[in-house]
Every structure is written in structure tokens, then in C-alpha cells.
Amino acid sequence: MKQKLITEIRSILDFMEEFDTLVSKAREKDDEEWEDNLYAALSCAESSLRDYVGLLLGDKKEEDDELAF
């Protein structure tokens, strides 16, 4: 389970690292829907990151919020 959590956290961090570049591309293409979707994905990523770190640290249990990944 820990390895899967770590993999998910790395994926989220990779997305966050690329976020600014993706938003810039969306703006270059004047694609507001894409930009809105990116910000929504960022919000979900932040929430998931908190949950996964909580699970890893033992602050949360998988059943607490029915976390699935």
C-alpha cells in the first residue's frame, strides 16, 4: 500500500510541476475550458495529496473518506 501511495503522490507532484506550463499553453490557445479544467484538476490534486500524505503518515485510515486510487 505504501508504494502505491508514494507512486500516486509522485504523479500528483509531476502534474503540479507541469501545471504552469500547461496553463500557459491553454492561454496561448485562448482555451478557457482547458484552463478551467486544469484549475479543477489542481484542486483535486491538492485534496488527494493531503489525503495520501495523511494515509502515509497514519493520520487517516483508508476507510475515513472512502479514499480510492
Sequence and secondary structure as in RCSB ss.txt:
>XXXX:A:sequence
MKQKLITEIRSILDFMEEFDTLVSKAREKDDEEWEDNLYAALSCAESSLRDYVGLLLGDKKEEDDELAF
>XXXX:A:secstr
 HHHHHHHHHHHHHHHHHHHHHHHHHHHTT HHHHHHHHHHHHHHHHHHHHHHHHHHTSS TTTTT   
